[in-house]
Amino acid sequence: MAIWFFHGVFLKKNTALLVNAQEGKTKSLRQIRFEPNDRISKDAIISYIEEAIANQKAGLELKVKPKSLEIPEELEAIL
């Protein structure tokens, strides 16, 4: 089980629980992972959520440069 933060890279408070969802693939996505018997601090989770809401309202967004697209010569000829 996990809680996902789509712009989690901007979370600055209490980052001890945050994990990059897919190291090397995602730039912004972070999550808090839970195991079945983990003790969950309600106050810590609320703190993350409140900060995420404040960041969203502030319009924080990670700008990602689009990757260049290489079209093979055969496909280019057909197009």
Backbone as CSV, one residue per row, in Angstrom:
resi,resn,N_x,N_y,N_z,CA_x,CA_y,CA_z,C_x,C_y,C_z
1,MET,0.853,-1.158,0.000,0.000,0.000,0.000,0.906,1.229,0.000
2,ALA,0.432,2.297,-0.630,1.240,3.518,-0.695,0.345,4.741,-0.888
3,ILE,0.880,5.881,-0.528,0.262,7.169,-0.836,1.186,7.826,-1.850
4,TRP,0.629,8.257,-2.974,1.404,8.844,-4.060,1.267,10.361,-4.049
5,PHE,2.380,11.036,-4.293,2.409,12.490,-4.426,2.977,12.800,-5.810
6,PHE,2.111,13.262,-6.712,2.515,13.460,-8.099,3.554,14.561,-8.261
7,HIS,3.564,15.534,-7.380,4.599,16.569,-7.385,5.370,16.504,-6.066
8,GLY,5.673,15.292,-5.635,6.334,15.052,-4.360,7.743,15.610,-4.264
9,VAL,8.358,15.885,-5.395,9.703,16.445,-5.394,9.729,17.801,-4.684
10,PHE,8.594,18.482,-4.609,8.518,19.793,-3.967,8.267,19.718,-2.463
11,LEU,7.993,18.530,-1.943,7.765,18.391,-0.505,9.093,18.556,0.221
12,LYS,9.168,19.509,1.121,10.413,19.822,1.808,10.380,19.435,3.286
13,LYS,9.194,19.368,3.859,9.063,19.046,5.283,8.951,17.536,5.471
14,ASN,9.561,17.026,6.524,9.372,15.619,6.917,9.585,14.637,5.767
15,THR,10.678,14.760,5.051,10.869,13.933,3.864,11.393,12.523,4.158
16,ALA,11.527,12.168,5.407,12.095,10.865,5.771,11.306,9.681,5.197
17,LEU,10.019,9.801,5.053,9.200,8.687,4.556,9.080,8.637,3.042
18,LEU,9.472,9.714,2.358,9.278,9.787,0.909,10.292,8.943,0.144
19,VAL,9.796,8.261,-0.876,10.630,7.430,-1.736,10.340,7.818,-3.174
20,ASN,11.397,7.909,-4.007,11.176,8.130,-5.435,10.464,6.894,-5.968
21,ALA,9.347,7.093,-6.624,8.511,5.981,-7.051,9.232,5.035,-8.009
22,GLN,10.002,5.582,-8.935,10.775,4.770,-9.879,12.097,5.482,-10.129
23,GLU,13.080,5.168,-9.331,14.381,5.822,-9.417,14.917,5.770,-10.849
24,GLY,15.317,6.915,-11.338,15.859,6.999,-12.693,14.820,7.200,-13.775
25,LYS,13.554,7.014,-13.448,12.493,7.171,-14.441,11.617,8.377,-14.153
26,THR,11.260,8.569,-12.901,10.378,9.672,-12.555,11.181,10.815,-11.947
27,LYS,10.804,12.018,-12.277,11.484,13.199,-11.761,10.726,13.793,-10.578
28,SER,9.421,13.733,-10.598,8.600,14.447,-9.635,7.848,13.529,-8.662
29,LEU,7.492,12.348,-9.107,6.635,11.447,-8.343,7.344,10.882,-7.116
30,ARG,6.683,10.980,-5.961,7.189,10.407,-4.716,6.060,9.631,-4.048
31,GLN,6.426,8.711,-3.179,5.405,7.933,-2.483,5.865,7.608,-1.076
32,ILE,4.883,7.301,-0.239,5.125,6.757,1.094,4.599,5.330,1.044
33,ARG,5.471,4.374,1.286,5.085,2.968,1.222,4.771,2.432,2.619
34,PHE,3.796,1.544,2.677,3.371,0.935,3.935,3.367,-0.577,3.803
35,GLU,3.753,-1.226,4.857,3.649,-2.683,4.959,2.473,-2.985,5.888
36,PRO,1.923,-4.189,5.837,0.718,-4.502,6.618,0.788,-4.165,8.109
37,ASN,1.905,-4.372,8.775,1.971,-4.145,10.219,2.661,-2.841,10.604
38,ASP,2.893,-1.956,9.651,3.544,-0.672,9.952,2.649,0.206,10.817
39,ARG,3.282,0.911,11.739,2.563,1.913,12.526,2.571,3.188,11.707
40,ILE,1.417,3.763,11.505,1.281,4.956,10.679,0.964,6.142,11.575
41,SER,1.786,7.179,11.470,1.548,8.398,12.230,0.566,9.275,11.460
42,LYS,-0.623,9.396,12.008,-1.659,10.206,11.383,-1.177,11.642,11.191
43,ASP,-0.510,12.206,12.186,-0.035,13.592,12.101,1.003,13.773,10.995
44,ALA,1.898,12.800,10.824,2.913,12.891,9.767,2.265,12.852,8.392
45,ILE,1.307,11.962,8.205,0.626,11.848,6.910,-0.146,13.126,6.604
46,ILE,-0.843,13.648,7.592,-1.594,14.893,7.398,-0.651,16.031,7.028
47,SER,0.520,16.064,7.638,1.506,17.100,7.335,1.933,17.035,5.862
48,TYR,2.204,15.828,5.366,2.565,15.654,3.954,1.441,16.128,3.042
49,ILE,0.234,15.727,3.369,-0.915,16.067,2.528,-1.160,17.575,2.526
50,GLU,-1.071,18.204,3.685,-1.262,19.654,3.752,-0.200,20.402,2.942
51,GLU,1.043,19.951,3.028,2.102,20.591,2.248,1.879,20.372,0.754
52,ALA,1.456,19.180,0.360,1.185,18.891,-1.049,0.054,19.777,-1.575
53,ILE,-0.977,19.985,-0.775,-2.089,20.859,-1.170,-1.601,22.294,-1.330
54,ALA,-0.780,22.764,-0.388,-0.239,24.129,-0.475,0.627,24.293,-1.720
55,ASN,1.429,23.282,-2.042,2.270,23.339,-3.247,1.417,23.377,-4.509
56,GLN,0.332,22.608,-4.521,-0.567,22.587,-5.677,-1.228,23.944,-5.864
57,LYS,-1.699,24.519,-4.761,-2.332,25.840,-4.828,-1.345,26.910,-5.276
58,ALA,-0.061,26.741,-4.926,0.980,27.695,-5.326,1.384,27.508,-6.786
59,GLY,0.892,26.439,-7.412,1.172,26.205,-8.826,2.540,25.603,-9.102
60,LEU,3.157,24.985,-8.090,4.469,24.384,-8.316,4.341,23.200,-9.270
61,GLU,5.195,23.191,-10.280,5.154,22.138,-11.280,6.555,21.953,-11.838
62,LEU,6.979,20.725,-11.990,8.287,20.429,-12.539,8.183,20.436,-14.058
63,LYS,8.953,21.291,-14.681,8.964,21.366,-16.143,9.960,20.343,-16.674
64,VAL,9.471,19.448,-17.497,10.308,18.395,-18.053,10.555,18.693,-19.520
65,LYS,11.822,18.610,-19.916,12.157,18.825,-21.319,11.732,17.596,-22.107
66,PRO,11.016,17.795,-23.218,10.628,16.637,-24.034,11.859,15.996,-24.672
67,LYS,11.829,14.699,-24.770,12.929,13.980,-25.408,12.832,14.151,-26.916
68,SER,13.977,14.173,-27.558,13.959,14.284,-29.020,13.532,12.941,-29.606
69,LEU,12.840,13.023,-30.701,12.323,11.840,-31.359,13.137,11.570,-32.614
70,GLU,13.701,10.392,-32.686,14.459,10.008,-33.868,13.585,9.107,-34.726
71,ILE,13.371,9.520,-35.959,12.543,8.754,-36.888,13.468,8.002,-37.851
72,PRO,13.326,6.690,-37.923,14.156,5.913,-38.855,13.926,6.377,-40.297
73,GLU,14.973,6.271,-41.122,14.895,6.723,-42.522,13.742,6.076,-43.268
74,GLU,13.510,4.780,-43.036,12.433,4.068,-43.735,11.069,4.676,-43.417
75,LEU,10.849,4.980,-42.160,9.583,5.585,-41.753,9.463,7.011,-42.281
76,GLU,10.550,7.743,-42.247,10.565,9.119,-42.774,10.189,9.111,-44.247
77,ALA,10.691,8.135,-45.012,10.397,8.057,-46.446,8.910,7.793,-46.679
78,ILE,8.314,6.962,-45.834,6.894,6.655,-45.979,6.025,7.847,-45.614
79,LEU,6.452,8.587,-44.596,5.674,9.743,-44.149,5.802,10.853,-45.166
